[in-house]
Each structure stands twice: as C-alpha cells, then as structure tokens.
Amino acid sequence: MEESVFAGMALFLIIFFLIFGLIAIVASIFCLIGNYKFYEKMGVPGWKAIIPFYNQWVLVEMAGLDPYWFVLLIAPVVLSILSAILPFIGLLSWVGSLAMILANISIYTNISKMLHKDTGWIICGVIFGPVMLAIAGFSNKTEIDKSMTFDKNGLFASMGNKQANSNTNTVNTDNQNSEDTNKKEEDN
C-alpha cells in the first residue's frame, strides 16, 4: 500500500513539474518575442533583445541613461560571482539587489514617459520588466514618443538639479539686484 502512495505522489510531482515547465517555456517565448518587437518599435534591431546582458545594456541606452546604470543593473550578478571567490562579499548581496531595484526604477520611469504610461506601469515594470516590455511590444496601441529627453542620471538627477537650480536662482537674484541698482542710478 505504501508503494502505491509513493507512486501516486511521484506521478503527481512529475505531472506538476511538466505543466509548470511548459508554462515557463511558453512565458519565456512570449517575453522573448515581445521584447524583440519592443526593441524594433524603439528603432533598435530586435536581435539585441535576445543576447543576455547586452539586452540590458541596450535597454539602459534606450532609456537615455548613463552607462553606470548598467553596472547597477547587473550588480547582484557581479556580487554573487565575487562571493564564490570571497565569501564575505556575500554579506553585501542586499546592496546589489538594492542597486538593481534603483536601476530598474530609473529605466522604467524613462520608458514609461516615452510610452505615456502612468505610475502603475512603472511599478509593474520594476517587478515584471520583461513581461511589461513584451506587452508593449505586442500592443498595437502603444506609441513611442522618441522626442522625449531625459537627464542621464535618472533618479539621481533631481538631487543634482536642486543644487544647480538653487545656485542659478541665487545668481539670477544677484543679477536682478545689480540691474535694479543700475536702473536707479540711470533714473537719477
């Protein structure tokens, strides 16, 4: 009797993993073809969507970001390879994951602006990136506005711009004060 229970469980597990495997293969093919189409919509040859790591490099370029965002994007992979050599690096794996999340937020924020999508699309893009790109690739309603310009620093742009804007405002105020003084002197 125990043999039939184990045989039944084994059969169930085999069927479960076959179904799960087929679903994973179908989802992978959907994402691959959809990303291919999305890259072509962006004006990039579709084959660049197929090559691992290079597709991420091209995605960073399409989002209009600096190359260091690619390094942040692959940080978890680099840290896990390094942790095999230097085990204490494994303690920093959370840093790589955080860097990847920040990179994905910057990438999908810029891409959502080009697609005229809302915050929900950004959140789904960060969590399910290839699926969202595939949906955008297959969608006939998706139009890409390539005229958009972005700061190459992504999320870090606002920090630098606040300082630059405050310095500019200070300079403009000083220039306006000196112009006002000059006008008063001319009037007298």
PEJO-V988724 format. One record per residue. N is the residue number from 1. RES is the residue in one letter. PSI is psi in radians with two decimals (* if undefined). OMEGA is omega in radians with two decimals (* if undefined). NEAR is the number of other C-alpha atoms within 8 Angstrom. Layout:
N RES PSI OMEGA NEAR
N RES PSI OMEGA NEAR
//
This chain:
1 M -0.68 3.12 4
2 E -0.60 3.14 5
3 E -0.66 3.14 6
4 S -0.58 3.09 7
5 V -0.80 3.13 8
6 F -0.65 3.10 8
7 A -0.72 3.10 8
8 G -0.72 3.10 8
9 M -0.71 3.13 8
10 A -0.75 3.11 8
11 L -0.75 3.10 8
12 F -0.81 3.14 8
13 L -0.69 3.11 8
14 I -0.81 3.13 8
15 I -0.74 3.12 8
16 F -0.84 -3.11 8
17 F -0.54 3.04 8
18 L -0.79 3.12 8
19 I -0.79 3.12 8
20 F -0.73 3.11 8
21 G -0.73 3.12 8
22 L -0.72 3.10 8
23 I -0.74 3.13 8
24 A -0.70 3.12 8
25 I -0.77 3.13 8
26 V -0.75 3.12 8
27 A -0.69 3.13 8
28 S -0.74 3.13 8
29 I -0.72 3.08 8
30 F -0.84 -3.13 9
31 C -0.71 -3.12 12
32 L -0.86 -3.14 11
33 I -0.72 3.13 9
34 G -0.73 3.09 15
35 N -0.67 3.06 14
36 Y -0.84 3.14 15
37 K -0.67 3.13 12
38 F -0.78 3.12 14
39 Y -0.70 3.11 14
40 E -0.67 3.08 10
41 K -0.57 3.13 9
42 M -0.06 3.13 9
43 G 0.28 3.14 6
44 V 2.43 3.10 8
45 P 2.34 -3.05 7
46 G -0.48 -3.12 12
47 W -0.38 3.14 7
48 K -0.31 3.11 12
49 A -0.25 -3.04 12
50 I -0.48 -3.03 9
51 I 2.09 -3.13 8
52 P 2.57 -3.11 7
53 F -0.80 3.11 7
54 Y -0.61 3.11 9
55 N -0.57 3.09 11
56 Q -0.66 3.09 10
57 W -0.82 -3.13 10
58 V -0.65 3.11 9
59 L -0.72 3.09 9
60 V -0.73 3.11 14
61 E -0.73 3.14 10
62 M -0.57 3.13 9
63 A -0.13 3.10 10
64 G 0.51 -3.10 11
65 L 2.81 3.07 14
66 D 2.71 -3.12 10
67 P -0.43 -3.13 9
68 Y -0.34 3.07 6
69 W -0.52 3.06 10
70 F -0.70 3.12 12
71 V -0.73 3.09 8
72 L -0.60 -3.13 12
73 L -0.64 -3.11 13
74 I 0.16 -3.12 11
75 A -0.73 3.13 12
76 P -0.65 3.13 12
77 V -0.79 -3.13 8
78 V -0.78 -3.13 8
79 L -0.61 3.12 13
80 S -0.57 3.06 11
81 I -0.77 3.12 8
82 L -0.55 -3.13 11
83 S -0.38 3.05 11
84 A -0.51 3.14 7
85 I -0.83 -3.13 6
86 L 1.73 -3.01 8
87 P -0.54 -3.11 9
88 F -0.31 3.09 7
89 I -0.48 3.12 11
90 G -0.46 3.10 11
91 L -0.35 -3.12 7
92 L 0.18 -3.09 9
93 S -0.55 3.12 11
94 W -0.51 3.11 7
95 V -0.73 3.10 8
96 G -0.70 3.12 14
97 S -0.71 3.09 10
98 L -0.72 3.11 8
99 A -0.71 3.13 11
100 M -0.71 3.12 13
101 I -0.77 3.10 10
102 L -0.73 3.12 10
103 A -0.77 3.13 12
104 N -0.66 3.10 11
105 I -0.78 3.13 12
106 S -0.77 -3.11 10
107 I -0.90 -3.06 13
108 Y -0.37 3.01 12
109 T -0.83 -3.13 9
110 N -0.74 -3.14 12
111 I -0.67 3.13 10
112 S -0.59 3.09 12
113 K -0.68 3.11 10
114 M -0.55 -3.13 11
115 L -0.05 -3.08 10
116 H 0.84 3.12 8
117 K 2.92 -3.08 10
118 D -3.00 -3.09 8
119 T -0.60 3.11 6
120 G -0.66 3.12 7
121 W -0.66 3.11 10
122 I -0.83 -3.12 13
123 I -0.81 3.11 9
124 C -0.61 3.11 10
125 G -0.70 3.12 14
126 V -0.68 -3.09 11
127 I -0.78 -3.06 6
128 F 0.92 -3.02 8
129 G -1.03 -3.10 9
130 P -0.58 3.14 9
131 V -0.76 -3.14 10
132 M -0.68 3.09 11
133 L -0.65 3.11 13
134 A -0.74 3.11 17
135 I -0.76 3.10 9
136 A -0.60 3.12 10
137 G -0.70 -3.13 14
138 F -0.42 -3.05 9
139 S 2.29 3.06 7
140 N -0.34 -3.12 5
141 K -0.28 -3.07 4
142 T 2.07 3.05 8
143 E 2.43 -3.06 6
144 I 2.19 3.10 9
145 D 1.67 -3.08 8
146 K -0.09 -3.13 6
147 S -0.13 -3.14 4
148 M 2.45 3.05 7
149 T 2.49 -3.09 5
150 F 2.72 2.98 8
151 D 2.30 -3.08 8
152 K -0.16 -3.13 8
153 N 0.02 3.06 8
154 G -2.18 -3.12 11
155 L -0.51 -3.09 8
156 F -0.10 -3.11 7
157 A -0.69 -3.08 10
158 S -0.57 3.13 7
159 M -0.77 -3.14 7
160 G -0.64 -3.11 8
161 N -0.58 3.13 8
162 K -0.72 3.11 8
163 Q -0.74 -3.14 8
164 A -0.74 3.13 8
165 N -0.69 3.14 8
166 S -0.65 3.08 8
167 N -0.71 3.13 8
168 T -0.76 3.14 8
169 N -0.67 3.12 8
170 T -0.78 3.14 8
171 V -0.77 3.13 8
172 N -0.70 3.12 8
173 T -0.76 3.12 8
174 D -0.73 3.13 8
175 N -0.70 3.13 8
176 Q -0.68 3.11 8
177 N -0.74 -3.14 8
178 S -0.61 3.08 8
179 E -0.73 3.11 8
180 D -0.72 3.12 8
181 T -0.75 3.13 8
182 N -0.71 -3.14 8
183 K -0.71 3.13 8
184 K -0.70 3.13 8
185 E -0.66 3.12 7
186 E -0.65 -3.14 6
187 D -0.57 -3.11 5
188 N * * 4
//
